[in-house]
Amino acid sequence: RKEVEQDPGPFNVPEGATVAFNCTYSNSASQSFFWYRQDCRKEPKLLMSVYSSGNEDGRFTAQLNRASQYISLLIRDSKLSDSATYLCVPRPDTGRRALTFGSGTRLQVQP
Amino acid sequence: IAGITQAPTSQILAAGRRMTLRCTQDMRHNAMYWYRQDLGLGLRLIHYSNTAGTTGKGEVPDGYSVSRANTDDFPLTLASAVPSQTSVYFCASSDQLAGYNEQFFGPGTRLTVL
């Protein structure tokens, strides 16, 4: 079973819309996660870290539901510049492991 | 330099040739990584290094080698390139000693093997 599962999308939304996507994870011991964004064929960049029940940064809100083993990302007031692929990444439970990246969820914000 | 740099930005290479992709970071991170990303797929770990002088194999290490002579540099070598190694290669680093684990990525090298 994959460590994380994400709907590949694409999610096509109009500017100004609110969009949310989920990420389910298989390791019940996972305590925290990262959301990365990746623009087409460019390097992934850290969007936010989620260390407990959730995190909010401007228009972006991430929530962690340990009981159901999923993490969500909510984007409010979508901008054209939000168009990207969003990657949900479990933080390793030890300090010396590489991150495992899935293929992410693609978001396309349309004018 | 600020962050991670990679060179070259792109390269077209004949099959059978040897090629080294360079990666340098100036953040004094202890850990460094090499990933490849094929079109439409996620990043796959090739090799990693938790500290200068040590390296380890990732998910797809065959056909690649790495070295970590110092903290800043982590070159990736393709000894004899094959067309299936056509990909975008990303180098990353993280400050594992501080326990953060966030990885910071270089801009990537686009490699085409003909």
gemmi code that builds the backbone of each chain (N, CA, C; Angstrom):
import gemmi

chains = {
    "A": [
        ("ARG", (0.857, -1.192, 0.000), (0.000, 0.000, 0.000), (0.889, 1.236, 0.000)),
        ("LYS", (0.528, 2.249, -0.759), (1.322, 3.467, -0.805), (1.245, 4.176, 0.530)),
        ("GLU", (2.308, 4.922, 0.833), (2.357, 5.636, 2.101), (1.289, 6.738, 2.141)),
        ("VAL", (1.077, 7.399, 1.027), (0.015, 8.399, 0.916), (-0.736, 8.195, -0.391)),
        ("GLU", (-2.003, 8.570, -0.371), (-2.832, 8.492, -1.563), (-3.488, 9.856, -1.763)),
        ("GLN", (-3.372, 10.360, -2.967), (-4.018, 11.630, -3.300), (-4.767, 11.483, -4.613)),
        ("ASP", (-5.889, 12.180, -4.718), (-6.612, 12.258, -5.978), (-5.751, 13.071, -6.933)),
        ("PRO", (-5.375, 12.503, -8.076), (-4.476, 13.241, -8.964), (-5.101, 14.466, -9.609)),
        ("GLY", (-6.465, 14.514, -9.622), (-7.141, 15.639, -10.247), (-7.104, 15.513, -11.763)),
        ("PRO", (-7.146, 16.598, -12.526), (-7.033, 17.964, -12.010), (-8.329, 18.503, -11.419)),
        ("PHE", (-8.158, 19.378, -10.437), (-9.263, 20.141, -9.900), (-9.277, 21.463, -10.664)),
        ("ASN", (-10.337, 21.673, -11.422), (-10.480, 22.916, -12.183), (-11.469, 23.810, -11.450)),
        ("VAL", (-11.005, 24.953, -10.972), (-11.875, 25.856, -10.211), (-11.723, 27.270, -10.748)),
        ("PRO", (-12.773, 28.094, -10.596), (-12.664, 29.489, -11.031), (-11.931, 30.314, -9.978)),
        ("GLU", (-11.376, 31.400, -10.427), (-10.749, 32.334, -9.484), (-11.729, 32.724, -8.389)),
        ("GLY", (-11.227, 32.811, -7.179), (-12.062, 33.199, -6.057), (-12.744, 32.047, -5.351)),
        ("ALA", (-12.700, 30.886, -5.951), (-13.365, 29.717, -5.343), (-12.567, 29.188, -4.156)),
        ("THR", (-13.264, 28.435, -3.351), (-12.619, 27.684, -2.272), (-12.502, 26.236, -2.716)),
        ("VAL", (-11.335, 25.679, -2.553), (-11.108, 24.290, -2.993), (-10.403, 23.539, -1.878)),
        ("ALA", (-10.739, 22.264, -1.765), (-10.098, 21.433, -0.742), (-9.750, 20.078, -1.343)),
        ("PHE", (-8.605, 19.575, -0.959), (-8.285, 18.211, -1.329), (-7.691, 17.466, -0.149)),
        ("ASN", (-7.934, 16.168, -0.196), (-7.518, 15.305, 0.896), (-6.342, 14.437, 0.510)),
        ("CYS", (-5.684, 13.971, 1.531), (-4.586, 13.043, 1.384), (-4.760, 11.983, 2.474)),
        ("THR", (-4.856, 10.727, 2.093), (-4.961, 9.669, 3.092), (-3.601, 9.017, 3.268)),
        ("TYR", (-3.310, 8.606, 4.482), (-2.011, 7.995, 4.741), (-2.188, 6.655, 5.431)),
        ("SER", (-1.217, 5.788, 5.234), (-1.344, 4.412, 5.705), (-0.676, 4.165, 7.049)),
        ("ASN", (0.323, 4.959, 7.399), (1.063, 4.729, 8.624), (0.403, 5.472, 9.783)),
        ("SER", (-0.273, 4.731, 10.639), (-0.997, 5.362, 11.740), (-0.070, 6.065, 12.722)),
        ("ALA", (1.219, 5.759, 12.644), (2.186, 6.406, 13.546), (2.624, 7.782, 13.059)),
        ("SER", (2.246, 8.154, 11.835), (2.646, 9.461, 11.305), (2.089, 10.567, 12.186)),
        ("GLN", (2.982, 11.450, 12.611), (2.588, 12.503, 13.545), (2.415, 13.863, 12.876)),
        ("SER", (3.129, 14.053, 11.791), (3.082, 15.362, 11.154), (3.386, 15.222, 9.673)),
        ("PHE", (3.043, 16.276, 8.943), (3.122, 16.234, 7.493), (3.620, 17.565, 6.942)),
        ("PHE", (3.996, 17.497, 5.681), (4.301, 18.702, 4.925), (3.362, 18.762, 3.738)),
        ("TRP", (2.971, 19.968, 3.379), (2.378, 20.194, 2.074), (3.408, 20.953, 1.241)),
        ("TYR", (3.744, 20.374, 0.095), (4.600, 21.050, -0.872), (3.753, 21.417, -2.088)),
        ("ARG", (4.173, 22.471, -2.796), (3.575, 22.753, -4.085), (4.662, 22.660, -5.132)),
        ("GLN", (4.256, 22.182, -6.312), (5.214, 22.069, -7.401), (4.584, 22.619, -8.664)),
        ("ASP", (5.199, 23.656, -9.202), (4.785, 24.172, -10.498), (5.357, 23.264, -11.576)),
        ("CYS", (4.738, 23.349, -12.747), (5.052, 22.400, -13.818), (6.557, 22.313, -14.086)),
        ("ARG", (7.126, 21.129, -13.865), (8.523, 20.811, -14.141), (9.519, 21.669, -13.358)),
        ("LYS", (9.047, 22.276, -12.264), (9.954, 23.025, -11.399), (10.106, 22.285, -10.079)),
        ("GLU", (10.978, 22.814, -9.232), (11.243, 22.119, -7.985), (10.093, 22.272, -7.004)),
        ("PRO", (9.850, 21.255, -6.179), (8.846, 21.388, -5.119), (9.286, 22.439, -4.108)),
        ("LYS", (8.303, 23.171, -3.586), (8.587, 24.176, -2.558), (7.642, 23.957, -1.386)),
        ("LEU", (8.192, 24.094, -0.195), (7.388, 23.861, 0.996), (6.288, 24.914, 1.120)),
        ("LEU", (5.058, 24.455, 1.270), (3.913, 25.345, 1.453), (3.650, 25.541, 2.940)),
        ("MET", (3.521, 24.440, 3.663), (3.334, 24.528, 5.090), (3.621, 23.190, 5.759)),
        ("SER", (3.916, 23.273, 7.040), (4.107, 22.089, 7.855), (2.881, 21.927, 8.736)),
        ("VAL", (2.502, 20.702, 9.005), (1.340, 20.430, 9.844), (1.795, 19.514, 10.965)),
        ("TYR", (1.933, 20.074, 12.163), (2.536, 19.317, 13.258), (1.519, 18.759, 14.250)),
        ("SER", (0.318, 19.309, 14.280), (-0.637, 18.776, 15.251), (-1.981, 18.636, 14.556)),
        ("SER", (-2.999, 19.227, 15.072), (-4.314, 19.057, 14.464), (-4.450, 19.864, 13.179)),
        ("GLY", (-3.651, 20.896, 13.028), (-3.783, 21.692, 11.821), (-2.888, 22.906, 11.822)),
        ("ASN", (-2.982, 23.649, 10.733), (-2.160, 24.840, 10.577), (-2.859, 25.771, 9.603)),
        ("GLU", (-2.713, 27.076, 9.824), (-3.318, 28.039, 8.918), (-2.273, 29.075, 8.544)),
        ("ASP", (-2.228, 29.405, 7.274), (-1.279, 30.402, 6.789), (-1.966, 31.187, 5.680)),
        ("GLY", (-2.530, 32.334, 6.061), (-3.226, 33.143, 5.070), (-4.439, 32.433, 4.507)),
        ("ARG", (-4.445, 32.225, 3.200), (-5.584, 31.592, 2.536), (-5.537, 30.063, 2.616)),
        ("PHE", (-4.499, 29.547, 3.176), (-4.288, 28.101, 3.212), (-4.499, 27.556, 4.628)),
        ("THR", (-5.306, 26.497, 4.702), (-5.537, 25.823, 5.976), (-5.347, 24.337, 5.794)),
        ("ALA", (-4.545, 23.756, 6.650), (-4.344, 22.309, 6.621), (-4.874, 21.712, 7.907)),
        ("GLN", (-5.520, 20.577, 7.797), (-6.031, 19.892, 8.981), (-5.622, 18.433, 8.932)),
        ("LEU", (-5.336, 17.915, 10.110), (-4.917, 16.525, 10.248), (-5.959, 15.781, 11.062)),
        ("ASN", (-6.499, 14.731, 10.495), (-7.491, 13.902, 11.180), (-6.857, 12.539, 11.421)),
        ("ARG", (-6.360, 12.342, 12.637), (-5.636, 11.101, 12.937), (-6.573, 9.906, 13.014)),
        ("ALA", (-7.789, 10.129, 13.470), (-8.724, 9.007, 13.608), (-9.017, 8.375, 12.251)),
        ("SER", (-9.199, 9.220, 11.240), (-9.511, 8.724, 9.901), (-8.291, 8.665, 9.000)),
        ("GLN", (-7.142, 9.086, 9.525), (-5.870, 9.038, 8.807), (-5.928, 9.781, 7.475)),
        ("TYR", (-6.347, 11.046, 7.564), (-6.226, 11.878, 6.372), (-5.824, 13.276, 6.784)),
        ("ILE", (-5.245, 13.956, 5.822), (-4.873, 15.356, 5.991), (-5.476, 16.125, 4.827)),
        ("SER", (-6.007, 17.282, 5.107), (-6.656, 18.067, 4.062), (-5.952, 19.405, 3.895)),
        ("LEU", (-6.102, 19.953, 2.706), (-5.613, 21.300, 2.415), (-6.758, 22.093, 1.827)),
        ("LEU", (-7.067, 23.221, 2.448), (-8.135, 24.100, 1.998), (-7.514, 25.389, 1.485)),
        ("ILE", (-7.898, 25.786, 0.299), (-7.415, 27.039, -0.271), (-8.626, 27.942, -0.494)),
        ("ARG", (-8.610, 29.090, 0.152), (-9.704, 30.045, -0.003), (-9.320, 31.112, -1.010)),
        ("ASP", (-10.347, 31.686, -1.665), (-10.124, 32.793, -2.595), (-9.005, 32.448, -3.580)),
        ("SER", (-9.191, 31.397, -4.316), (-8.151, 30.888, -5.222), (-7.661, 31.952, -6.194)),
        ("LYS", (-6.358, 31.955, -6.404), (-5.710, 32.855, -7.359), (-5.188, 32.027, -8.535)),
        ("LEU", (-5.016, 32.698, -9.657), (-4.434, 32.010, -10.817), (-3.075, 31.403, -10.443)),
        ("SER", (-2.359, 32.133, -9.602), (-1.015, 31.685, -9.215), (-1.016, 30.457, -8.302)),
        ("ASP", (-2.195, 30.060, -7.844), (-2.279, 28.837, -7.026), (-2.242, 27.584, -7.894)),
        ("SER", (-2.357, 27.737, -9.202), (-2.320, 26.583, -10.104), (-0.986, 25.881, -9.965)),
        ("ALA", (-1.043, 24.633, -9.566), (0.179, 23.866, -9.290), (-0.243, 22.455, -8.899)),
        ("THR", (0.742, 21.629, -8.634), (0.487, 20.315, -8.058), (0.833, 20.377, -6.581)),
        ("TYR", (-0.059, 19.859, -5.746), (0.124, 19.909, -4.295), (0.435, 18.510, -3.780)),
        ("LEU", (1.542, 18.426, -3.062), (2.074, 17.147, -2.617), (1.954, 17.031, -1.106)),
        ("CYS", (1.326, 15.969, -0.665), (1.201, 15.666, 0.751), (2.335, 14.719, 1.128)),
        ("VAL", (3.137, 15.080, 2.125), (4.343, 14.305, 2.432), (4.410, 14.025, 3.930)),
        ("PRO", (4.416, 12.776, 4.326), (4.559, 12.474, 5.762), (5.952, 12.829, 6.249)),
        ("ARG", (6.016, 13.403, 7.427), (7.315, 13.662, 8.032), (7.829, 12.353, 8.616)),
        ("PRO", (9.059, 11.977, 8.329), (9.573, 10.697, 8.844), (9.522, 10.642, 10.364)),
        ("ASP", (9.290, 9.461, 10.896), (9.218, 9.334, 12.349), (10.595, 9.216, 12.988)),
        ("THR", (11.623, 9.174, 12.193), (12.978, 9.260, 12.733), (13.673, 10.420, 12.050)),
        ("GLY", (14.743, 10.845, 12.624), (15.378, 12.048, 12.105), (16.271, 11.829, 10.896)),
        ("ARG", (16.382, 10.603, 10.427), (17.357, 10.359, 9.383), (16.761, 9.592, 8.214)),
        ("ARG", (15.616, 10.028, 7.748), (15.010, 9.372, 6.598), (14.596, 10.408, 5.582)),
        ("ALA", (14.708, 10.015, 4.320), (14.278, 10.904, 3.244), (12.755, 10.974, 3.216)),
        ("LEU", (12.237, 12.018, 2.600), (10.792, 12.140, 2.431), (10.335, 11.267, 1.277)),
        ("THR", (9.090, 10.832, 1.360), (8.484, 10.030, 0.293), (7.414, 10.863, -0.381)),
        ("PHE", (7.592, 11.110, -1.664), (6.676, 11.962, -2.411), (5.779, 11.108, -3.294)),
        ("GLY", (4.474, 11.412, -3.281), (3.575, 10.827, -4.253), (3.504, 11.738, -5.468)),
        ("SER", (2.546, 11.498, -6.322), (2.426, 12.315, -7.531), (1.542, 13.530, -7.331)),
        ("GLY", (0.880, 13.635, -6.169), (0.183, 14.862, -5.823), (-1.164, 15.064, -6.472)),
        ("THR", (-1.763, 16.220, -6.161), (-3.051, 16.647, -6.717), (-2.826, 17.905, -7.532)),
        ("ARG", (-3.287, 17.865, -8.755), (-3.099, 19.032, -9.631), (-4.302, 19.955, -9.525)),
        ("LEU", (-4.007, 21.232, -9.305), (-5.022, 22.282, -9.232), (-4.833, 23.237, -10.391)),
        ("GLN", (-5.918, 23.520, -11.091), (-5.904, 24.505, -12.169), (-6.957, 25.552, -11.854)),
        ("VAL", (-6.526, 26.771, -11.568), (-7.433, 27.880, -11.293), (-7.633, 28.642, -12.596)),
        ("GLN", (-8.912, 28.824, -12.946), (-9.209, 29.419, -14.243), (-9.788, 30.830, -14.081)),
        ("PRO", (-9.480, 31.712, -15.024), (-9.998, 33.094, -14.926), (-11.509, 33.154, -15.156)),
    ],
    "B": [
        ("ILE", (25.941, 32.499, -3.258), (24.956, 31.423, -3.416), (23.972, 31.504, -2.254)),
        ("ALA", (22.698, 31.296, -2.553), (21.704, 31.226, -1.495), (20.846, 30.013, -1.757)),
        ("GLY", (20.996, 28.971, -0.906), (20.174, 27.793, -1.103), (20.932, 26.699, -1.821)),
        ("ILE", (20.282, 26.101, -2.812), (20.864, 24.976, -3.530), (20.977, 25.317, -5.010)),
        ("THR", (22.112, 25.048, -5.574), (22.283, 25.231, -7.005), (22.596, 23.892, -7.654)),
        ("GLN", (22.169, 23.768, -8.892), (22.434, 22.567, -9.670), (23.001, 22.963, -11.030)),
        ("ALA", (23.847, 22.129, -11.553), (24.404, 22.366, -12.882), (24.667, 21.026, -13.563)),
        ("PRO", (24.431, 20.952, -14.873), (23.896, 22.020, -15.716), (22.383, 22.149, -15.541)),
        ("THR", (21.808, 23.171, -16.140), (20.356, 23.343, -16.120), (19.698, 22.288, -16.977)),
        ("SER", (20.293, 22.007, -18.106), (19.795, 20.959, -18.987), (20.962, 20.399, -19.792)),
        ("GLN", (20.758, 19.176, -20.278), (21.824, 18.516, -21.014), (21.230, 17.456, -21.921)),
        ("ILE", (21.741, 17.410, -23.147), (21.415, 16.301, -24.041), (22.667, 15.445, -24.154)),
        ("LEU", (22.510, 14.158, -23.939), (23.656, 13.274, -23.791), (23.486, 12.039, -24.672)),
        ("ALA", (24.539, 11.616, -25.300), (24.486, 10.378, -26.081), (24.552, 9.174, -25.156)),
        ("ALA", (23.806, 8.143, -25.497), (23.832, 6.915, -24.694), (25.252, 6.375, -24.612)),
        ("GLY", (25.584, 5.857, -23.431), (26.916, 5.315, -23.213), (27.909, 6.310, -22.643)),
        ("ARG", (27.579, 7.596, -22.681), (28.487, 8.611, -22.154), (28.365, 8.710, -20.642)),
        ("ARG", (29.417, 9.181, -20.041), (29.452, 9.417, -18.610), (29.051, 10.856, -18.339)),
        ("MET", (28.309, 11.073, -17.276), (27.819, 12.419, -16.971), (27.756, 12.610, -15.468)),
        ("THR", (28.200, 13.778, -15.003), (28.073, 14.110, -13.584), (27.204, 15.338, -13.430)),
        ("LEU", (26.162, 15.205, -12.632), (25.298, 16.329, -12.286), (25.792, 16.904, -10.964)),
        ("ARG", (25.918, 18.220, -10.951), (26.484, 18.850, -9.757), (25.389, 19.460, -8.890)),
        ("CYS", (25.633, 19.440, -7.603), (24.711, 20.009, -6.624), (25.527, 20.615, -5.488)),
        ("THR", (25.230, 21.863, -5.172), (25.934, 22.562, -4.091), (24.927, 23.312, -3.240)),
        ("GLN", (25.081, 23.191, -1.917), (24.225, 23.951, -1.003), (25.102, 24.756, -0.038)),
        ("ASP", (24.565, 25.905, 0.367), (25.338, 26.760, 1.266), (24.639, 26.948, 2.605)),
        ("MET", (23.740, 26.043, 2.944), (22.964, 26.164, 4.179), (23.551, 25.316, 5.307)),
        ("ARG", (24.639, 24.633, 5.038), (25.295, 23.752, 5.998), (24.386, 22.631, 6.484)),
        ("HIS", (23.456, 22.226, 5.611), (22.602, 21.097, 5.957), (23.411, 19.811, 5.955)),
        ("ASN", (23.112, 18.932, 6.913), (23.865, 17.693, 6.978), (23.416, 16.683, 5.921)),
        ("ALA", (22.141, 16.686, 5.577), (21.609, 15.663, 4.687), (21.358, 16.210, 3.291)),
        ("MET", (21.648, 15.384, 2.309), (21.395, 15.747, 0.912), (20.829, 14.549, 0.177)),
        ("TYR", (20.092, 14.847, -0.904), (19.343, 13.805, -1.608), (19.351, 14.070, -3.114)),
        ("TRP", (19.224, 13.006, -3.862), (18.982, 13.096, -5.293), (17.696, 12.354, -5.630)),
        ("TYR", (16.815, 13.058, -6.377), (15.572, 12.473, -6.859), (15.543, 12.584, -8.386)),
        ("ARG", (14.776, 11.697, -8.985), (14.421, 11.873, -10.386), (12.905, 11.950, -10.480)),
        ("GLN", (12.458, 12.735, -11.454), (11.023, 12.864, -11.670), (10.732, 12.682, -13.153)),
        ("ASP", (9.990, 11.656, -13.464), (9.580, 11.399, -14.829), (8.217, 12.023, -15.060)),
        ("LEU", (7.910, 12.306, -16.308), (6.716, 13.067, -16.660), (5.472, 12.448, -16.038)),
        ("GLY", (4.727, 13.268, -15.292), (3.469, 12.817, -14.714), (3.603, 11.968, -13.468)),
        ("LEU", (4.827, 11.761, -13.015), (5.039, 10.913, -11.844), (5.624, 11.713, -10.686)),
        ("GLY", (5.622, 11.076, -9.507), (6.215, 11.702, -8.340), (7.723, 11.579, -8.327)),
        ("LEU", (8.324, 12.222, -7.341), (9.779, 12.146, -7.197), (10.179, 10.789, -6.622)),
        ("ARG", (11.235, 10.213, -7.175), (11.753, 8.952, -6.668), (13.193, 9.161, -6.208)),
        ("LEU", (13.473, 8.658, -5.033), (14.778, 8.859, -4.417), (15.819, 7.953, -5.060)),
        ("ILE", (16.932, 8.534, -5.473), (18.000, 7.769, -6.106), (19.055, 7.389, -5.064)),
        ("HIS", (19.654, 8.405, -4.469), (20.653, 8.219, -3.412), (20.487, 9.342, -2.399)),
        ("TYR", (21.023, 9.105, -1.230), (20.988, 10.132, -0.203), (22.289, 10.083, 0.592)),
        ("SER", (22.486, 11.146, 1.370), (23.642, 11.207, 2.263), (23.216, 11.905, 3.539)),
        ("ASN", (23.336, 11.236, 4.659), (22.930, 11.826, 5.935), (24.000, 12.741, 6.527)),
        ("THR", (25.237, 12.560, 6.072), (26.321, 13.419, 6.552), (27.507, 13.242, 5.627)),
        ("ALA", (28.401, 14.210, 5.641), (29.593, 14.112, 4.802), (30.325, 12.806, 5.089)),
        ("GLY", (30.707, 12.118, 4.010), (31.437, 10.871, 4.147), (30.576, 9.629, 4.108)),
        ("THR", (29.253, 9.791, 4.141), (28.353, 8.637, 4.088), (27.323, 8.816, 2.990)),
        ("THR", (26.946, 7.710, 2.356), (25.894, 7.745, 1.353), (25.045, 6.486, 1.506)),
        ("GLY", (23.845, 6.539, 0.920), (22.959, 5.392, 0.968), (22.127, 5.314, -0.295)),
        ("LYS", (21.603, 4.125, -0.560), (20.797, 3.909, -1.756), (19.330, 4.215, -1.473)),
        ("GLY", (18.703, 4.805, -2.470), (17.285, 5.076, -2.380), (16.466, 4.032, -3.107)),
        ("GLU", (15.382, 4.476, -3.682), (14.433, 3.574, -4.337), (14.928, 3.096, -5.699)),
        ("VAL", (15.646, 3.967, -6.436), (16.063, 3.650, -7.806), (17.542, 3.962, -8.003)),
        ("PRO", (18.452, 3.257, -7.349), (19.875, 3.609, -7.399), (20.657, 3.066, -8.586)),
        ("ASP", (20.110, 2.079, -9.298), (20.889, 1.400, -10.335), (21.256, 2.344, -11.468)),
        ("GLY", (22.542, 2.312, -11.820), (23.035, 3.147, -12.898), (23.549, 4.498, -12.434)),
        ("TYR", (23.447, 4.749, -11.130), (23.871, 6.033, -10.555), (24.844, 5.796, -9.396)),
        ("SER", (25.742, 6.754, -9.219), (26.602, 6.741, -8.043), (26.728, 8.151, -7.508)),
        ("VAL", (27.032, 8.267, -6.235), (27.182, 9.570, -5.590), (28.408, 9.542, -4.694)),
        ("SER", (28.836, 10.730, -4.310), (29.900, 10.870, -3.330), (29.578, 12.082, -2.471)),
        ("ARG", (30.111, 12.123, -1.276), (29.882, 13.260, -0.381), (31.191, 13.536, 0.351)),
        ("ALA", (32.062, 14.204, -0.362), (33.390, 14.499, 0.190), (33.351, 15.613, 1.229)),
        ("ASN", (32.363, 16.485, 1.133), (32.219, 17.580, 2.091), (30.742, 17.890, 2.292)),
        ("THR", (30.454, 18.833, 3.167), (29.055, 19.131, 3.505), (28.302, 19.745, 2.347)),
        ("ASP", (28.984, 20.558, 1.546), (28.288, 21.388, 0.566), (27.959, 20.701, -0.754)),
        ("ASP", (28.739, 19.722, -1.162), (28.619, 19.181, -2.518), (28.151, 17.733, -2.523)),
        ("PHE", (27.287, 17.429, -3.492), (26.749, 16.062, -3.573), (26.548, 15.732, -5.065)),
        ("PRO", (27.610, 15.405, -5.780), (27.473, 15.119, -7.210), (26.861, 13.743, -7.481)),
        ("LEU", (26.108, 13.679, -8.570), (25.474, 12.432, -9.022), (26.094, 12.061, -10.362)),
        ("THR", (26.589, 10.832, -10.469), (27.250, 10.399, -11.693), (26.494, 9.260, -12.356)),
        ("LEU", (26.303, 9.420, -13.669), (25.783, 8.345, -14.499), (26.988, 7.778, -15.239)),
        ("ALA", (27.371, 6.561, -14.921), (28.607, 6.005, -15.470), (28.500, 5.755, -16.968)),
        ("SER", (27.340, 5.274, -17.407), (27.111, 4.978, -18.821), (25.624, 5.206, -19.081)),
        ("ALA", (25.299, 6.395, -19.539), (23.902, 6.808, -19.619), (23.098, 5.929, -20.593)),
        ("VAL", (21.827, 5.715, -20.228), (20.885, 4.987, -21.078), (19.628, 5.842, -21.254)),
        ("PRO", (18.884, 5.622, -22.341), (17.703, 6.475, -22.588), (16.691, 6.489, -21.450)),
        ("SER", (16.586, 5.406, -20.681), (15.625, 5.375, -19.574), (16.020, 6.318, -18.437)),
        ("GLN", (17.196, 6.871, -18.507), (17.619, 7.858, -17.513), (17.254, 9.288, -17.925)),
        ("THR", (16.553, 9.414, -19.022), (15.984, 10.706, -19.391), (14.966, 11.096, -18.335)),
        ("SER", (15.178, 12.247, -17.707), (14.338, 12.637, -16.586), (14.729, 14.045, -16.141)),
        ("VAL", (14.000, 14.542, -15.160), (14.408, 15.756, -14.465), (14.978, 15.330, -13.120)),
        ("TYR", (16.159, 15.814, -12.821), (16.853, 15.418, -11.600), (16.868, 16.589, -10.615)),
        ("PHE", (16.376, 16.315, -9.419), (16.349, 17.326, -8.368), (17.259, 16.912, -7.228)),
        ("CYS", (18.056, 17.864, -6.790), (18.867, 17.697, -5.597), (18.155, 18.413, -4.452)),
        ("ALA", (18.264, 17.897, -3.256), (17.622, 18.514, -2.099), (18.518, 18.380, -0.887)),
        ("SER", (18.254, 19.222, 0.110), (18.997, 19.109, 1.363), (18.058, 19.361, 2.525)),
        ("SER", (18.451, 18.885, 3.693), (17.663, 19.152, 4.891), (18.565, 19.173, 6.119)),
        ("ASP", (18.107, 19.891, 7.133), (18.846, 20.000, 8.387), (18.274, 18.961, 9.352)),
        ("GLN", (18.644, 17.730, 9.144), (18.095, 16.653, 9.969), (18.536, 16.769, 11.415)),
        ("LEU", (19.723, 17.319, 11.628), (20.234, 17.384, 12.998), (19.358, 18.264, 13.869)),
        ("ALA", (18.706, 19.253, 13.244), (17.797, 20.116, 13.992), (16.418, 19.497, 14.104)),
        ("GLY", (16.211, 18.369, 13.430), (14.942, 17.650, 13.547), (13.822, 18.168, 12.677)),
        ("TYR", (14.136, 19.069, 11.756), (13.040, 19.672, 10.986), (12.578, 18.786, 9.830)),
        ("ASN", (13.503, 18.178, 9.133), (13.216, 17.279, 8.018), (12.700, 17.937, 6.751)),
        ("GLU", (12.305, 19.244, 6.836), (11.876, 19.866, 5.581), (13.021, 19.813, 4.586)),
        ("GLN", (12.682, 19.480, 3.358), (13.711, 19.433, 2.326), (13.589, 20.651, 1.427)),
        ("PHE", (14.726, 21.187, 1.085), (14.812, 22.328, 0.181), (15.433, 21.833, -1.117)),
        ("PHE", (14.825, 22.228, -2.219), (15.210, 21.670, -3.501), (15.956, 22.659, -4.371)),
        ("GLY", (16.838, 22.112, -5.194), (17.461, 22.898, -6.241), (16.514, 23.002, -7.424)),
        ("PRO", (16.879, 23.803, -8.435), (15.993, 24.055, -9.574), (15.890, 22.899, -10.559)),
        ("GLY", (16.715, 21.889, -10.412), (16.622, 20.721, -11.275), (17.542, 20.764, -12.473)),
        ("THR", (17.862, 19.572, -12.963), (18.604, 19.396, -14.209), (17.764, 18.522, -15.130)),
        ("ARG", (17.495, 19.050, -16.326), (16.714, 18.294, -17.304), (17.673, 17.548, -18.215)),
        ("LEU", (17.650, 16.223, -18.109), (18.600, 15.395, -18.839), (17.864, 14.570, -19.879)),
        ("THR", (18.367, 14.627, -21.096), (17.842, 13.806, -22.186), (18.962, 12.912, -22.682)),
        ("VAL", (18.709, 11.606, -22.681), (19.701, 10.642, -23.166), (19.186, 10.044, -24.473)),
        ("LEU", (19.963, 10.217, -25.517), (19.522, 9.757, -26.843), (20.218, 8.463, -27.252)),
    ],
}
model = gemmi.Model(1)
for chain_id, residues in chains.items():
    chain = gemmi.Chain(chain_id)
    for i, (resn, *xyz) in enumerate(residues, 1):
        res = gemmi.Residue()
        res.name, res.seqid = resn, gemmi.SeqId(i, " ")
        for name, pos in zip(("N", "CA", "C"), xyz):
            atom = gemmi.Atom()
            atom.name, atom.element = name, gemmi.Element(name[0])
            atom.pos, atom.b_iso = gemmi.Position(*pos), 0.0
            res.add_atom(atom)
        chain.add_residue(res)
    model.add_chain(chain)
structure = gemmi.Structure()
structure.add_model(model)
structure.setup_entities()
